[in-house]
Protein backbone atom coordinates (compact mmCIF):
# COMPACT_ATOMS: atom_id res chain seq x y z
CA UNK A 1 0.00 0.00 0.00
CA UNK A 2 1.22 3.53 -0.66
CA UNK A 3 2.53 5.25 2.42
CA UNK A 4 0.27 7.91 3.93
CA UNK A 5 1.76 11.40 3.94
CA UNK A 6 3.50 12.19 7.18
CA UNK A 7 1.77 14.50 9.64
CA UNK A 8 4.00 17.44 8.85
CA UNK A 9 3.49 17.06 5.11
CA UNK A 10 -0.30 16.98 5.57
CA UNK A 11 -0.02 20.15 7.63
CA UNK A 12 2.21 21.74 4.96
CA UNK A 13 -0.38 20.97 2.27
CA UNK A 14 -3.15 22.40 4.47
CA UNK A 15 -1.21 25.62 5.04
CA UNK A 16 -0.33 25.84 1.34
CA UNK A 17 -4.03 25.60 0.49
CA UNK A 18 -4.76 28.46 2.91
CA UNK A 19 -2.11 30.58 1.22
CA UNK A 20 -3.58 29.74 -2.16
CA UNK A 21 -7.05 30.81 -1.00
CA UNK A 22 -5.65 34.18 0.08
CA UNK A 23 -6.15 33.70 3.80
CA UNK A 24 -2.70 35.20 4.28
CA UNK A 25 -1.90 37.84 1.62
CA UNK A 26 1.56 38.46 0.23
CA UNK A 27 3.81 40.01 2.86
CA UNK A 28 1.58 38.98 5.77
CA UNK A 29 3.05 37.37 8.86
CA UNK A 30 1.94 33.85 9.73
CA UNK A 31 0.77 33.04 13.25
CA UNK A 32 3.48 32.21 15.77
CA UNK A 33 4.74 28.66 16.21
CA UNK A 34 2.81 28.39 19.47
CA UNK A 35 -0.40 29.60 17.82
CA UNK A 36 -0.01 27.20 14.88
CA UNK A 37 0.52 24.32 17.31
CA UNK A 38 -2.70 25.27 19.12
CA UNK A 39 -4.71 25.86 15.93
CA UNK A 40 -3.79 22.52 14.36
CA UNK A 41 -3.30 20.35 17.43
CA UNK A 42 0.24 19.62 16.31
CA UNK A 43 3.58 19.36 18.06
CA UNK A 44 6.27 22.00 17.74
CA UNK A 45 8.39 19.58 15.67
CA UNK A 46 5.51 18.94 13.25
CA UNK A 47 4.81 22.65 12.75
CA UNK A 48 8.51 23.43 12.31
CA UNK A 49 8.92 20.70 9.67
CA UNK A 50 5.79 21.90 7.85
CA UNK A 51 7.09 25.47 7.73
CA UNK A 52 10.40 24.22 6.36
CA UNK A 53 8.46 22.48 3.57
CA UNK A 54 6.70 25.75 2.70
CA UNK A 55 10.06 27.54 2.68
CA UNK A 56 11.46 24.92 0.29
CA UNK A 57 8.38 25.41 -1.89
CA UNK A 58 9.06 29.15 -2.09
CA UNK A 59 5.73 30.03 -0.46
CA UNK A 60 7.03 31.66 2.73
CA UNK A 61 10.26 33.04 4.11
CA UNK A 62 11.72 33.08 7.62
CA UNK A 63 12.97 36.38 9.00
CA UNK A 64 15.32 36.12 12.00
CA UNK A 65 13.63 36.97 15.32
CA UNK A 66 10.48 38.08 13.48
CA UNK A 67 8.77 34.91 12.31
CA UNK A 68 7.51 33.59 8.98
CA UNK A 69 6.07 35.77 6.22
CA UNK A 70 4.24 35.05 2.97
CA UNK A 71 6.54 35.59 0.04
CA UNK A 72 5.96 38.85 -1.82
CA UNK A 73 5.41 37.22 -5.20
CA UNK A 74 1.94 35.83 -5.73
CA UNK A 75 1.90 32.06 -6.11
CA UNK A 76 5.68 31.58 -6.29
CA UNK A 77 5.56 27.79 -6.04
CA UNK A 78 5.84 27.28 -9.79
CA UNK A 79 6.62 29.34 -12.87
CA UNK A 80 4.53 28.02 -15.78
CA UNK A 81 6.03 30.19 -18.49
CA UNK A 82 9.55 28.98 -17.82
CA UNK A 83 12.43 31.44 -17.83
CA UNK A 84 12.25 34.51 -20.02
CA UNK A 85 13.85 34.40 -23.46
CA UNK A 86 16.68 36.56 -22.14
CA UNK A 87 17.32 34.23 -19.21
CA UNK A 88 17.04 31.13 -21.40
CA UNK A 89 19.48 32.63 -23.89
CA UNK A 90 21.92 33.42 -21.08
CA UNK A 91 21.61 29.88 -19.72
CA UNK A 92 22.42 28.38 -23.13
CA UNK A 93 25.40 30.68 -23.57
CA UNK A 94 26.72 29.69 -20.15
CA UNK A 95 26.36 25.98 -20.93
CA UNK A 96 28.10 26.42 -24.28
CA UNK A 97 30.89 28.48 -22.74
CA UNK A 98 31.36 26.06 -19.84
CA UNK A 99 31.35 22.89 -21.96
CA UNK A 100 33.46 24.09 -24.89
CA UNK A 101 36.78 22.30 -24.39
CA UNK A 102 38.99 24.35 -26.80
CA UNK A 103 42.14 23.96 -24.75
CA UNK A 104 40.36 24.16 -21.38
CA UNK A 105 40.29 21.47 -18.68
CA UNK A 106 36.75 21.07 -17.36
CA UNK A 107 36.32 20.93 -13.59
CA UNK A 108 32.66 19.94 -14.07
CA UNK A 109 32.74 17.12 -16.62
CA UNK A 110 30.83 13.97 -15.62
CA UNK A 111 32.98 11.39 -17.47
CA UNK A 112 35.14 9.36 -15.10
CA UNK A 113 38.91 9.26 -15.40
CA UNK A 114 39.99 6.33 -17.64
CA UNK A 115 41.85 4.77 -14.71
CA UNK A 116 38.50 4.30 -12.93
CA UNK A 117 36.79 2.57 -15.85
CA UNK A 118 36.64 -1.24 -16.28
CA UNK A 119 38.44 -1.10 -19.63
CA UNK A 120 40.27 -4.43 -19.28
CA UNK A 121 37.08 -6.27 -18.32
CA UNK A 122 35.12 -4.70 -21.17
CA UNK A 123 37.86 -5.59 -23.65
CA UNK A 124 37.87 -9.18 -22.37
CA UNK A 125 34.10 -9.60 -22.71
CA UNK A 126 33.93 -7.95 -26.13
CA UNK A 127 36.68 -10.30 -27.35
CA UNK A 128 34.81 -13.31 -25.97
CA UNK A 129 31.62 -12.18 -27.70
CA UNK A 130 33.49 -11.87 -31.00
CA UNK A 131 35.00 -15.33 -30.64
CA UNK A 132 31.56 -16.77 -30.02
CA UNK A 133 29.88 -14.85 -32.87
CA UNK A 134 32.16 -13.01 -35.34
CA UNK A 135 29.06 -11.61 -37.08
CA UNK A 136 28.28 -9.54 -33.96
CA UNK A 137 30.68 -6.92 -35.27
CA UNK A 138 28.32 -6.24 -38.17
CA UNK A 139 25.03 -6.84 -36.34
CA UNK A 140 22.67 -4.52 -34.51
CA UNK A 141 19.47 -4.59 -32.47
CA UNK A 142 16.47 -2.25 -32.37
CA UNK A 143 15.67 -2.37 -28.65
CA UNK A 144 18.37 -4.57 -27.16
CA UNK A 145 19.12 -8.28 -27.18
CA UNK A 146 17.23 -10.58 -24.78
CA UNK A 147 20.51 -11.29 -22.96
CA UNK A 148 21.21 -7.60 -22.25
CA UNK A 149 17.63 -6.81 -21.27
CA UNK A 150 17.63 -9.79 -18.91
CA UNK A 151 20.74 -8.53 -17.12
CA UNK A 152 19.32 -5.01 -16.79
CA UNK A 153 16.06 -6.45 -15.45
CA UNK A 154 17.90 -8.52 -12.83
CA UNK A 155 19.75 -5.46 -11.58
CA UNK A 156 16.58 -3.41 -11.36
CA UNK A 157 14.87 -6.27 -9.51
CA UNK A 158 17.67 -6.14 -6.95
CA UNK A 159 17.04 -2.40 -6.63
CA UNK A 160 13.39 -3.01 -5.70
CA UNK A 161 11.60 -2.80 -9.08
CA UNK A 162 9.35 -5.60 -10.32
CA UNK A 163 10.70 -5.64 -13.88
CA UNK A 164 10.65 -8.22 -16.65
CA UNK A 165 13.13 -8.24 -19.53
CA UNK A 166 10.22 -7.71 -21.93
CA UNK A 167 9.44 -4.40 -20.18
CA UNK A 168 12.81 -2.91 -21.19
CA UNK A 169 13.69 -0.96 -24.33
CA UNK A 170 17.44 -0.38 -24.70
CA UNK A 171 18.57 2.97 -26.13
CA UNK A 172 21.76 4.78 -27.07
CA UNK A 173 22.24 6.54 -23.76
CA UNK A 174 19.89 8.21 -21.31
CA UNK A 175 19.43 11.23 -23.61
CA UNK A 176 17.66 9.12 -26.23
CA UNK A 177 15.69 7.37 -23.49
CA UNK A 178 14.45 10.71 -22.18
CA UNK A 179 13.50 11.88 -25.67
CA UNK A 180 11.52 8.71 -26.39
CA UNK A 181 9.81 8.95 -23.00
CA UNK A 182 8.73 12.54 -23.64
CA UNK A 183 7.46 11.66 -27.11
CA UNK A 184 5.30 8.99 -25.47
CA UNK A 185 3.42 11.46 -23.27
CA UNK A 186 3.61 14.89 -24.91
CA UNK A 187 3.09 17.02 -27.97
CA UNK A 188 4.80 20.34 -28.80
CA UNK A 189 3.56 23.12 -26.53
CA UNK A 190 2.73 20.84 -23.60
CA UNK A 191 3.74 21.73 -20.05
CA UNK A 192 6.22 19.45 -18.24
CA UNK A 193 7.16 19.79 -14.57
CA UNK A 194 10.90 19.79 -13.85
CA UNK A 195 12.73 20.43 -10.59
CA UNK A 196 14.78 23.58 -10.24
CA UNK A 197 17.71 23.12 -10.51
CA UNK A 198 17.47 20.83 -13.54
CA UNK A 199 20.20 19.31 -15.67
CA UNK A 200 21.02 21.10 -18.95
CA UNK A 201 20.36 17.82 -20.79
CA UNK A 202 16.75 17.81 -19.58
CA UNK A 203 16.19 21.45 -20.51
CA UNK A 204 17.77 20.98 -23.95
CA UNK A 205 15.62 17.92 -24.74
CA UNK A 206 12.49 19.82 -23.71
CA UNK A 207 13.45 22.73 -25.96
CA UNK A 208 14.25 20.39 -28.86
CA UNK A 209 10.77 18.82 -28.61
CA UNK A 210 9.01 22.18 -28.29
CA UNK A 211 7.88 21.54 -24.70
CA UNK A 212 7.48 24.14 -21.94
CA UNK A 213 9.20 23.48 -18.59
CA UNK A 214 7.37 24.29 -15.37
CA UNK A 215 9.99 24.96 -12.69
CA UNK A 216 9.15 23.34 -9.33
CA UNK A 217 11.44 24.22 -6.40
CA UNK A 218 13.69 21.36 -5.32
CA UNK A 219 14.37 20.92 -1.59
CA UNK A 220 17.94 20.40 -0.43
CA UNK A 221 17.44 16.63 -0.63
CA UNK A 222 16.50 16.96 -4.30
CA UNK A 223 13.51 15.89 -6.34
CA UNK A 224 10.32 17.94 -6.01
CA UNK A 225 8.87 19.93 -3.16
CA UNK A 226 5.68 17.90 -2.71
CA UNK A 227 3.52 20.88 -1.63
CA UNK A 228 4.76 22.94 -4.58
CA UNK A 229 4.08 20.11 -7.03
CA UNK A 230 0.61 19.56 -5.53
CA UNK A 231 -0.03 23.28 -6.01
CA UNK A 232 1.13 23.08 -9.64
CA UNK A 233 -1.05 20.04 -10.36
CA UNK A 234 -4.12 21.96 -9.16
CA UNK A 235 -3.42 24.99 -11.35
CA UNK A 236 -1.70 23.74 -14.51
CA UNK A 237 -2.39 21.10 -17.14
CA UNK A 238 0.79 19.11 -16.66
CA UNK A 239 1.39 16.32 -19.15
CA UNK A 240 4.17 14.66 -17.15
CA UNK A 241 6.95 15.28 -14.64
CA UNK A 242 10.69 14.62 -14.90
CA UNK A 243 12.87 13.89 -11.88
CA UNK A 244 16.34 12.54 -11.14
CA UNK A 245 15.86 11.37 -7.53
CA UNK A 246 19.11 9.49 -6.91
CA UNK A 247 22.23 11.70 -6.73
CA UNK A 248 21.01 14.18 -9.32
CA UNK A 249 23.48 15.57 -11.83
CA UNK A 250 23.37 19.11 -10.40
CA UNK A 251 24.03 18.90 -6.65
CA UNK A 252 24.19 15.14 -6.09
CA UNK A 253 21.05 15.27 -3.94
CA UNK A 254 19.04 12.16 -3.07
CA UNK A 255 15.31 12.08 -2.29
CA UNK A 256 14.47 10.23 0.95
CA UNK A 257 12.41 7.09 0.50
CA UNK A 258 9.37 8.60 2.24
CA UNK A 259 9.41 11.51 -0.22
CA UNK A 260 9.58 9.06 -3.14
CA UNK A 261 6.51 7.23 -1.87
CA UNK A 262 4.61 10.49 -1.43
CA UNK A 263 5.58 11.62 -4.93
CA UNK A 264 4.37 8.33 -6.43
CA UNK A 265 1.08 8.59 -4.52
CA UNK A 266 0.50 12.22 -5.51
CA UNK A 267 1.08 11.54 -9.22
CA UNK A 268 -1.01 8.36 -9.19
CA UNK A 269 -3.97 10.28 -7.77
CA UNK A 270 -3.49 13.05 -10.32
CA UNK A 271 -3.05 10.51 -13.17
CA UNK A 272 0.10 12.35 -14.28
CA UNK A 273 3.01 10.12 -15.37
CA UNK A 274 6.54 10.46 -14.01
CA UNK A 275 9.66 10.16 -16.15
CA UNK A 276 12.41 9.11 -13.75
CA UNK A 277 16.07 9.32 -14.77
CA UNK A 278 18.91 7.39 -13.13
CA UNK A 279 22.56 8.08 -13.93
CA UNK A 280 24.50 7.78 -10.67
CA UNK A 281 22.17 5.58 -8.60
CA UNK A 282 24.73 2.75 -8.45
CA UNK A 283 27.25 5.00 -6.68
CA UNK A 284 25.63 5.31 -3.27
CA UNK A 285 27.93 5.80 -0.30
CA UNK A 286 25.31 4.17 1.90
CA UNK A 287 24.74 0.46 2.45
CA UNK A 288 22.09 0.18 -0.29
CA UNK A 289 21.27 1.54 -3.71
CA UNK A 290 18.21 3.85 -3.48
CA UNK A 291 14.97 2.33 -4.69
CA UNK A 292 13.57 4.07 -7.78
CA UNK A 293 10.24 5.88 -7.48
CA UNK A 294 9.10 3.30 -10.05
CA UNK A 295 9.08 0.75 -7.22
CA UNK A 296 5.89 2.45 -5.91
CA UNK A 297 4.29 2.99 -9.33
CA UNK A 298 1.48 0.47 -8.78
CA UNK A 299 -0.49 1.72 -11.79
CA UNK A 300 2.57 1.44 -14.07
CA UNK A 301 1.83 4.89 -15.47
CA UNK A 302 5.39 6.24 -15.38
CA UNK A 303 8.67 5.45 -17.11
CA UNK A 304 12.10 4.71 -15.64
CA UNK A 305 15.09 5.79 -17.74
CA UNK A 306 18.63 4.74 -16.88
CA UNK A 307 22.17 4.41 -18.16
CA UNK A 308 25.49 2.76 -17.33
CA UNK A 309 27.60 5.50 -18.94
CA UNK A 310 28.78 6.87 -15.60
CA UNK A 311 30.19 3.50 -14.49
CA UNK A 312 31.34 1.97 -17.79
CA UNK A 313 32.40 5.09 -19.71
CA UNK A 314 30.89 6.92 -22.70
CA UNK A 315 32.09 4.26 -25.15
CA UNK A 316 29.49 1.90 -23.65
CA UNK A 317 26.80 4.55 -23.20
CA UNK A 318 23.85 2.19 -23.18
CA UNK A 319 20.55 3.46 -21.80
CA UNK A 320 17.09 2.01 -21.30
CA UNK A 321 13.41 2.72 -20.60
CA UNK A 322 11.28 0.53 -18.34
CA UNK A 323 7.50 0.21 -18.80
CA UNK A 324 5.17 -2.74 -19.12
CA UNK A 325 2.17 -0.65 -20.14
CA UNK A 326 3.94 1.39 -22.83
CA UNK A 327 6.58 -1.06 -24.07
CA UNK A 328 4.99 -1.76 -27.47
CA UNK A 329 4.65 1.95 -28.27
CA UNK A 330 8.21 2.56 -27.08
CA UNK A 331 9.57 -0.26 -29.24
CA UNK A 332 7.78 1.15 -32.26
CA UNK A 333 9.03 4.67 -31.51
CA UNK A 334 12.61 3.42 -31.14
CA UNK A 335 12.35 1.64 -34.51
CA UNK A 336 11.25 4.91 -36.14
CA UNK A 337 13.41 7.47 -34.33
CA UNK A 338 16.49 5.51 -33.26
CA UNK A 339 19.43 3.85 -34.96
CA UNK A 340 20.45 0.22 -34.54
CA UNK A 341 22.34 -0.51 -31.34
CA UNK A 342 25.82 -1.94 -32.13
CA UNK A 343 25.62 -5.70 -31.67
CA UNK A 344 29.15 -6.04 -30.30
CA UNK A 345 28.53 -3.41 -27.58
CA UNK A 346 25.26 -5.13 -26.69
CA UNK A 347 26.86 -8.59 -26.47
CA UNK A 348 29.96 -7.45 -24.59
CA UNK A 349 27.98 -5.48 -22.03
CA UNK A 350 25.53 -8.33 -21.46
CA UNK A 351 28.45 -10.62 -20.65
CA UNK A 352 30.05 -8.07 -18.32
CA UNK A 353 26.81 -7.49 -16.38
CA UNK A 354 26.44 -11.25 -15.90
CA UNK A 355 29.99 -11.52 -14.53
CA UNK A 356 30.72 -11.12 -10.82
CA UNK A 357 33.51 -8.80 -11.93
CA UNK A 358 30.90 -6.10 -12.59
CA UNK A 359 29.78 -6.06 -8.96
CA UNK A 360 33.42 -6.03 -7.87
CA UNK A 361 33.99 -3.04 -10.17
CA UNK A 362 31.03 -1.20 -8.61
CA UNK A 363 32.26 -1.83 -5.06
CA UNK A 364 35.74 -0.60 -5.94
CA UNK A 365 34.38 2.40 -7.85
CA UNK A 366 32.15 3.44 -4.94
CA UNK A 367 35.15 3.50 -2.61
CA UNK A 368 37.28 5.41 -5.12
CA UNK A 369 34.76 8.13 -5.97
CA UNK A 370 33.80 8.54 -2.30
CA UNK A 371 37.44 9.21 -1.41
CA UNK A 372 37.87 11.53 -4.40
CA UNK A 373 34.73 13.49 -3.58
CA UNK A 374 35.79 13.95 0.04
CA UNK A 375 39.21 15.18 -1.14
CA UNK A 376 37.65 17.65 -3.60
CA UNK A 377 35.29 19.07 -0.95
CA UNK A 378 38.19 19.66 1.46
CA UNK A 379 40.49 21.11 -1.21
CA UNK A 380 37.87 23.48 -2.64
CA UNK A 381 36.57 24.55 0.77
CA UNK A 382 40.06 25.60 1.87
CA UNK A 383 40.55 27.88 -1.15
CA UNK A 384 37.24 29.66 -1.66
CA UNK A 385 36.35 33.03 -0.09
CA UNK A 386 34.89 33.13 3.44
CA UNK A 387 31.16 32.45 3.45
CA UNK A 388 31.33 29.85 0.68
CA UNK A 389 29.59 26.54 1.37
CA UNK A 390 30.98 23.42 -0.29
CA UNK A 391 29.00 20.18 -0.14
CA UNK A 392 28.46 16.81 -1.79
CA UNK A 393 25.46 14.50 -1.83
CA UNK A 394 25.31 11.03 -0.25
CA UNK A 395 26.32 9.38 -3.51
CA UNK A 396 27.83 10.03 -6.91
CA UNK A 397 30.80 12.36 -7.26
CA UNK A 398 29.41 15.87 -7.71
CA UNK A 399 30.46 18.83 -5.57
CA UNK A 400 28.35 21.98 -5.18
CA UNK A 401 30.01 25.24 -4.16
CA UNK A 402 27.79 28.18 -3.24
CA UNK A 403 29.51 31.55 -3.15
CA UNK A 404 28.69 34.23 -0.56
CA UNK A 405 25.85 36.71 -1.07
CA UNK A 406 26.56 39.31 -3.71
CA UNK A 407 28.71 37.07 -5.93
CA UNK A 408 27.67 35.59 -9.27
CA UNK A 409 29.01 32.15 -10.10
CA UNK A 410 28.98 32.98 -13.82
CA UNK A 411 31.47 35.79 -13.19
CA UNK A 412 34.25 33.29 -12.46
CA UNK A 413 33.99 31.69 -15.90
CA UNK A 414 35.79 34.23 -18.18
CA UNK A 415 38.88 34.74 -15.96
CA UNK A 416 39.03 31.02 -15.21
CA UNK A 417 38.98 30.14 -18.91
CA UNK A 418 41.88 32.53 -19.44
CA UNK A 419 43.83 30.24 -17.11
CA UNK A 420 42.86 27.15 -19.10
CA UNK A 421 39.99 25.79 -16.98
CA UNK A 422 36.20 25.81 -17.13
CA UNK A 423 33.36 25.21 -14.69
CA UNK A 424 29.56 25.12 -14.97
CA UNK A 425 27.90 27.95 -13.01
CA UNK A 426 24.61 27.42 -11.19
CA UNK A 427 22.69 29.72 -13.56
CA UNK A 428 23.02 26.97 -16.20
CA UNK A 429 20.60 24.83 -14.17
CA UNK A 430 17.78 27.33 -13.63
CA UNK A 431 16.84 30.93 -12.99
CA UNK A 432 16.15 30.84 -9.23
CA UNK A 433 18.29 33.47 -7.52
CA UNK A 434 20.20 31.16 -5.11
CA UNK A 435 21.45 29.12 -8.08
CA UNK A 436 23.26 32.17 -9.47
CA UNK A 437 25.83 31.88 -6.67
CA UNK A 438 26.46 28.18 -7.34
CA UNK A 439 29.19 26.25 -9.15
CA UNK A 440 28.92 22.58 -10.07
CA UNK A 441 32.17 20.65 -9.81
CA UNK A 442 32.80 17.00 -10.62
CA UNK A 443 35.20 14.78 -8.70
CA UNK A 444 35.27 12.33 -11.62
CA UNK A 445 39.07 12.60 -11.64
CA UNK A 446 41.52 12.23 -8.76
CA UNK A 447 43.14 15.38 -7.40
CA UNK A 448 46.18 15.24 -9.66
CA UNK A 449 48.40 18.22 -10.37
CA UNK A 450 46.21 19.47 -13.22
CA UNK A 451 43.03 19.49 -11.11
CA UNK A 452 44.75 20.95 -8.06
CA UNK A 453 46.05 23.85 -10.15
CA UNK A 454 42.61 24.33 -11.67
CA UNK A 455 40.82 24.37 -8.32
CA UNK A 456 43.47 26.69 -6.88
CA UNK A 457 42.88 29.03 -9.84
CA UNK A 458 39.13 28.84 -9.20
CA UNK A 459 39.70 29.81 -5.58
CA UNK A 460 41.93 32.73 -6.56
CA UNK A 461 39.37 34.04 -9.06
CA UNK A 462 36.51 33.71 -6.56
CA UNK A 463 38.52 35.43 -3.81
CA UNK A 464 39.38 38.29 -6.17
CA UNK A 465 35.70 38.73 -7.05
CA UNK A 466 34.80 38.71 -3.35
CA UNK A 467 37.42 41.39 -2.65
CA UNK A 468 36.04 43.53 -5.48
CA UNK A 469 32.53 43.11 -4.10
CA UNK A 470 33.64 44.19 -0.62
CA UNK A 471 35.45 47.17 -2.13
CA UNK A 472 32.32 48.30 -3.96
CA UNK A 473 30.30 47.89 -0.78
CA UNK A 474 32.77 49.95 1.24
CA UNK A 475 32.83 52.65 -1.44
CA UNK A 476 29.05 52.87 -1.45
CA UNK A 477 29.04 53.11 2.34
CA UNK A 478 31.58 55.94 2.37
CA UNK A 479 29.64 57.82 -0.30
CA UNK A 480 26.48 57.46 1.75
CA UNK A 481 28.16 58.78 4.91
CA UNK A 482 29.20 61.93 3.07
N, C-alpha and C positions, 0 to 999 in steps of 0.2 A: 504493500500500500504506500502511496506517496506520503511523505512526512508532512505533518501539519506545520504551518508556519509557527515559528517560535513566538512567545508572548511579546517580545520587544518588536518583532517585525509586524505583528498584527497592530500593535499600538502605533508604529511608524506609519502604516498604511492608513489608519484612522485619522491621524493628525494630518497626513498629506491630503486626505479627502477634505478635511476642514479648511485647509489652506486653499484648495482648489475652489471651494464654494465661496471663498471670500470672507470667511469668518474672521480671519486675521489679515488685514490689508498689507500691502507692501510697506515695509519700514516699521510695522507694528512690533511691539515686544510681546513675546509669548509669556504665558503665566510662569511663575517661578517653579523650580523643581518640586518644591514641597506642595504647591497648589496642583501641579499635574499629577503627582502621586495620589493626592486626595480625590481629584476629579475622576481618575481612571482606576482607582483601587489597585495601583501598581506599586512595586517596590522602587526604591531610588535607583537600583541597578538597571531595572527594566526601562525606566524613563530615560536614564542617561544613554543607554544603548540605542533607544528609539531616536533620540535627538541626534546622535552621531549618524544614524542612517539618513536622517533628513539633511544633515550637513553634507554627507557624501553625495546626496541627490541634488545638491545645489539649491534646495528650497529655503534653507535658513542659514544664518551665520551666527557664530558665538562671538560675543564681545567681552573681553576680559573684565571681570568684576561688575558687569552690567546685565548679563543674561543672554538670551537667544532672541534674535530678531528675524523677521521675514525678509528674505532677500529683496532688494529694490526692484529687480527686474520681474515683471509679471511672468508667471509660469516658466521658471528657468530650467525645469527638469529636463527639457529636451528642445532641440533646435531643428524643426522640421525642414527648414530650407537649406540646411547644410551651411558651410562657410560661404562667405561672399566670394564673388569672382576674384576680387583682389587678394583675399586671403588664400583662396585655392591656388591662384597663380603663384603666390609667394611660397606656398608649401611645395609645389612641384619644382620650383627653382631651387629650393633648399635641398630637396631629395636629389635632384640632378647634380647639384654642386657637391653634395656630400658623398655621392656614390661614384662620381667620375674618377677613375683611378689616375690616369694621366700623370704618372710619376709620383703620385701620393700613396702613402701607406695608410690604409683605413684602420681606425681604432674602433670601428663599429661593425665590421663585416661579420656575418654569421658563420661563414664556412670555417670549419675546424682546421687547425694546422695539420699538414699531411702526416706528421709523426703520430697524431692521435687516431688516424683512420686505420681500419683493418685491411690495408692494401694487400698484404701477403695472403690473408685468408680469402679475400675476394679473387685474387689472381688464381689461387689454388682451385677454388670451386668453379670458376669460369673455365679453366683448363680441363677439369674433370667433365664438365658439361659438354665441351667440344669433343673430347675423346668418346663420350657416349653417343653423341649425335652431331657429327660434323656439319650437318645441314642447319643447325641452330644459328650459325653465323649469318645465314641468309634468310632466316625465318622471322616472323613477327606475329604478335597477337593483338586482337582488338581490345579486349578488356581483361587480359591477364590469363596465364595458364592455370589450370586447376591446381597444379602443385603450388604455385606462388600464392594463389588465393587461399588455399588451405592453410598455409603457414601464417599468413596474416590473420586469418580467422582464429587460429589457435592462440595467437598472442593477444588478440582482443578479448577472447574468452577469459584468459588469465587476468586481464585488466578489469573484468566484471561485466563485459557486454555479451549478451546472448546472440552470437553471430554465427551464421553458416557461410561456408565458402561461396555459395551461390548468391549471397547477399552483397558480394564485394565486386566493385568495378575498379580495375587498376588503371591508373592514369600516369601521364608523364609529369610527375611532381604535384605538389599541393596546389600550385597556381591553377593548373588545368582542372583539378578536382573542384576547386572553389568556383571556377567559371561554369562548369557543368552543373554544379549544384544550384547556382543562381539562375541559370537558364531553366531549370526544372520548375522554379517557383515564381519567376518574375517575368515582366515585360518592360521594355523601356519606359521610363517615367515613374515606375513604382518606387515606393518608399521602403527602405531597408534599415532596420535598427542596427547600429554598430556602437561598441563602447568607445568612449573617448578617454584615453588615447587609443588609436587604432593603427595597425601596421600599414605602411605605405602600400604594400601589396594589395591589401583589402580595398583601400580607397581607389587604387588604380584600376582594379578589376571592376568595381562599381562604375567608375567613370567610363570605362571601355564599353560596358553594356548599357550605358545610358540610364543608370539607376541613381536615385537620390538617397544619400546617407542621412539618417536621423541620428544625431549624436546623443548618446545616453551616458551620463557621467559614470565613470568606473571608480568604485571604492579602491582603497589601497590594496586590498587583496585581489583586485582584478575582476574581470567579468562585468556584469551589469549591477548597478544599484537597483535592487528589486522594486522599491517604491517608485523610483523614477521610471522604470520600464512599465510598471503597472499604470502609471499616469499616462505614459505615451500610448499604451494600448487602448486606453479609454478615449483618447482624443485624436488619434491618427490611424489611417488605414494602412497598417503595416503588412507587407506581404511576407516578410520573414525577418529573422534576426541572425546576426553573425557574431560568434564569440570564440575566443581562444582561451579557455579556462585554465589550462595547465602550463604555467611558466610562459606567459605570453611574450611575444617577440618585441615588446616595447620596454617593460620594466621587470619582466620575469616574474610577475605576480601569479598567484595560484588561488583560485576560488576554493573556499572551504566546502566540504562535502554537503553540509546543511544548506548552503547557498545554492549548490547545484540542484539539490532536490527541489528547493523552492522555485528555482527558475524553470525546471521541467514541469512542475505542477502549474505554475502561472501560464506558461505557453500552451499546455494541454487544454486548460480551461478556455483560453482565448482562441484555440484552434489556429495558432500561428506557428509555423515550423521553425526550428532552429537549425542553422548550419554551424556545426562545431568543427573547429580546426585544431589539429594536434601536430606540433612540430617537435617540441622538446619534452614531451610527456615522459619519455623513457629515462630522462636525466634527473629524476628526483633525488634530493639529498636525504630524504626520509626513508623509512623502512619499506614503503610500498609506493608503487606507481599510482597516481591519482586515478580514480574511476571517471570515465567520461560521463558527461551529462546524459549521453545516449543510454547509459545503463538504467536510467529512470524514465526513458521514453516509452511508456507502456503502449501508447497508441501508434508507435512507429511512424510518427509524422515528420520527424526531423532527419537530417543527414549528418553523418560523421565523416569528416575528411582528415586524412593523415598522410604522413610522409616519413621516410627513413633518411632523407637527405642529410639531416643534422647529425646522424650517427654513422652513416656509411660514406658520406662525401657526395658532392654534386654529380660525379660521374655515374652514380647509381641513384639518381634522384627519382625514385619510384614513389608515386602517390596512390591514393585510393579513396573511394567513397563507399560508405556502408549504408544500405537501406534494403529491407525486404520488400516494402510496399512499392518503391519506385525503381527497383532494379531493372525492369524491362525497358522503361523509358530512358534510364541512364545509359544502358547498353546501346540503345538505338542512337542516342545523342552522341555517344563517344564514337560510334561508327561513322557518323556524319561529320562531326567537328574535329575529331582527333586523328592523329597519325598512328600507324602501327607501332606497337611497343617492341623494341629490339628483342628478338628471341633469346639471344645469348645473355643479355642482362637479366631477363626474366628467369632463365634457367639457373644462372649462377647465383642469383639472389635467393631463389627458392632453396637451393642446396645450403647456402650459408645460414639461412634462418632455421633450417632443420638441424643444423649442427650445434652441439653444445658450445662450440667456440664462439657463437654469437652472444650467448648469455655471458660468457667469460669476458668478451669484449665490452659489453655494456657495464659489467661490474667494474672493470678496470677504468673505463671511460668516466663513469660517475665519480670515482675517486680523483681522477686527474683533473676534471673540470671543476670539481668542488675546491680542490687546492688552488687551482689557478684563479678562480673567482675570488677566493678569500685574499689571495696575494694582490690582485688588482684593486680590490676595495681598499686595502690598507695603503697601497702605493699612491692611489689617486687621492684618498682622503688626506694624506700628509702633505700634498702639494697644491691643493686648491685653496682659494681665499677663505678666511674665517667666515662662518655662517653657511658654508656649503654642506649639504647632506649627501652622503654617498652610501648606496645600499644595493643589495642584491636579493632576488627572490629565493624561495626555498628549493629551487631546482633550476636546471639550465645553466647558462653561463653569461647572462647579461648583467650589466652594472648600470645603475641609474644615478647620475650626479645632478643635483638640483642646486643651482647657484643662489646666492643671497638675493634678497629683494632689490629691485632696481637694475639687475643685470639681465641681459638677453643672451640666451645660449647661442643664437644664430650669429651674434657678434664675434664669437671666437673663431668662426669658420674661415674668413678671409686671411687673417694673420697666421692661423695655423697651417693653412694650405701653402702659404709662402715658405713655411719651414718643412714642407714635404709630407704633411699628415692631414687627414680629414676625419671628421666626426659627424654624426647625425644629430642635429639639434632637436629639442623637444617639439618645436613648432612644426616639424615634418609629420607629427602624429596627430595633430588636431589644433584647434584654435582656442581652446580654453586657456585663460591667462597663466595659470601655474605651469603649464607645459612649456611656455616660452622660456622659462629659466632652466629647463632640463637639457641634459645631454645623454644620449644612449651610447654606452660603450659595450664592447664585446670581449670577454675573456676567452675567446676561441683559440688564442695562441698563448703560449707561456710568456712570462715576462723576460724576454730576451733583451739584448742591448737595443735593438731597433724599437721595440715597444716601450722600453723604459725611457728612451730619449723622446719618443713621441708623447708619452704621458707627462713627462717633465715639461716639454714645450707647451702642452695644453695648460698645465698649472701656471706656467709663467704668463701666458696670454690672459688667462682668467684673472690672475692677480693684478696684472696691469690694467685690465678693464675695471676691476674693483677699485683700484687706486684712482683712476680717472673719475669714476662715479662719486667717490668720496670728495674729490677735489671740486667737482661741480656743485655738490651739496654744500660744501663749506663756502664756496664763492657766493652761492645764492643766499646763504645765511648772513654773510657779511654785508651783502648789498641791502638785505632787508633791514639790518640793524642801523644802516645809515639813513 
